[in-house]
């Protein structure tokens, strides 16, 4: 079996992440046609800054993307979105119970964030 090409590696990881060419291009700030050209091999010698940006966005090393390392890399799967309860949000915003203190004897009570 022949090793994957640069373009095949981009396509493989992009699809495993559940991204379209358009979505990856948008994340990188480039045109979708540029992703297509990279994946199909129309770009023979991509600029190093493009390779680094692709590796970062796809969560792989530049060595793997360029075929210098053939260790199977499993990119992280997108996390399933779940709703947080109101209590969880409140605990995140206010991790401790608020304290009430007297400003002056006999005056109003002030809330001091915990």
C-alpha positions as CSV (number, residue, x, y, z in Angstrom):
1,X,0.0,0.0,0.0
2,X,1.4,3.4,-1.0
3,X,1.6,6.2,1.6
4,X,-1.0,8.9,1.5
5,X,-0.3,12.0,-0.4
6,X,-0.3,15.5,1.2
7,X,-3.7,16.2,-0.3
8,X,-5.1,12.8,0.8
9,X,-4.0,13.4,4.4
10,X,-5.7,16.8,4.4
11,X,-8.9,15.3,3.1
12,X,-8.8,12.3,5.5
13,X,-8.4,14.4,8.6
14,X,-10.9,17.1,7.4
15,X,-13.5,14.4,6.9
16,X,-12.8,12.7,10.2
17,X,-13.4,16.1,11.9
18,X,-16.7,16.4,10.0
19,X,-15.6,19.5,8.1
20,X,-16.4,20.4,4.5
21,X,-13.8,22.1,2.4
22,X,-15.8,25.3,2.8
23,X,-15.8,25.1,6.6
24,X,-12.0,24.4,6.7
25,X,-11.4,27.2,4.3
26,X,-13.5,29.6,6.4
27,X,-11.6,28.7,9.6
28,X,-8.3,29.3,7.7
29,X,-9.5,32.6,6.1
30,X,-8.9,31.3,2.5
31,X,-11.1,30.4,-0.4
32,X,-12.6,26.9,-0.7
33,X,-10.9,26.5,-4.1
34,X,-7.6,26.6,-2.3
35,X,-8.5,23.6,-0.1
36,X,-9.7,21.8,-3.2
37,X,-6.4,22.6,-5.0
38,X,-4.4,21.3,-2.0
39,X,-6.4,18.1,-1.7
40,X,-6.3,17.2,-5.4
41,X,-2.6,17.9,-5.7
42,X,-2.9,20.9,-8.0
43,X,-0.6,22.8,-5.6
44,X,2.7,21.0,-6.0
45,X,4.8,22.9,-3.4
46,X,2.6,24.6,-0.8
47,X,4.2,27.4,1.3
48,X,5.3,26.4,4.7
49,X,3.0,28.9,6.4
50,X,0.1,27.2,4.7
51,X,1.3,23.7,5.9
52,X,1.7,25.0,9.5
53,X,-1.8,26.6,9.4
54,X,-3.4,23.5,8.1
55,X,-1.7,21.3,10.7
56,X,-2.8,23.6,13.4
57,X,-6.4,23.8,12.2
58,X,-6.6,20.0,11.7
59,X,-4.9,19.1,15.0
60,X,-2.0,17.1,13.4
61,X,1.7,17.6,13.1
62,X,3.4,19.1,10.1
63,X,5.5,16.0,9.9
64,X,2.5,13.8,9.6
65,X,0.8,16.1,7.1
66,X,3.9,16.1,4.9
67,X,4.2,12.3,5.0
68,X,7.5,12.4,7.0
69,X,5.8,10.5,9.9
70,X,3.4,7.6,9.1
71,X,2.2,7.0,12.6
72,X,-1.6,6.9,12.5
73,X,-2.9,10.1,14.1
74,X,-6.4,10.3,15.3
75,X,-7.5,13.9,15.4
76,X,-9.9,14.8,18.2
77,X,-13.5,14.3,17.4
78,X,-15.8,17.3,17.8
79,X,-17.3,17.3,21.2
80,X,-21.1,16.8,21.4
81,X,-22.8,20.0,22.5
82,X,-24.8,19.6,25.7
83,X,-26.8,22.1,27.6
84,X,-25.6,23.1,31.1
85,X,-28.0,23.4,33.9
86,X,-28.7,26.8,35.5
87,X,-27.0,25.5,38.6
88,X,-23.8,24.6,36.7
89,X,-23.7,28.1,35.1
90,X,-24.2,29.8,38.5
91,X,-21.5,27.7,40.1
92,X,-19.1,28.6,37.2
93,X,-19.9,32.3,37.6
94,X,-20.0,32.3,41.4
95,X,-17.9,29.4,42.7
96,X,-18.5,30.2,46.4
97,X,-21.4,31.4,48.4
98,X,-21.6,35.1,48.5
99,X,-21.0,36.8,51.9
100,X,-23.1,39.5,53.5
101,X,-21.3,42.1,55.6
102,X,-22.4,45.1,57.5
103,X,-21.0,48.4,56.1
104,X,-21.7,50.3,59.3
105,X,-23.6,49.3,62.4
106,X,-27.2,49.8,61.7
107,X,-26.8,50.6,58.0
108,X,-27.6,48.6,54.9
109,X,-25.9,45.3,54.2
110,X,-23.5,45.1,51.3
111,X,-22.9,42.0,49.1
112,X,-19.2,41.0,48.8
113,X,-18.6,38.6,45.9
114,X,-17.0,35.3,46.9
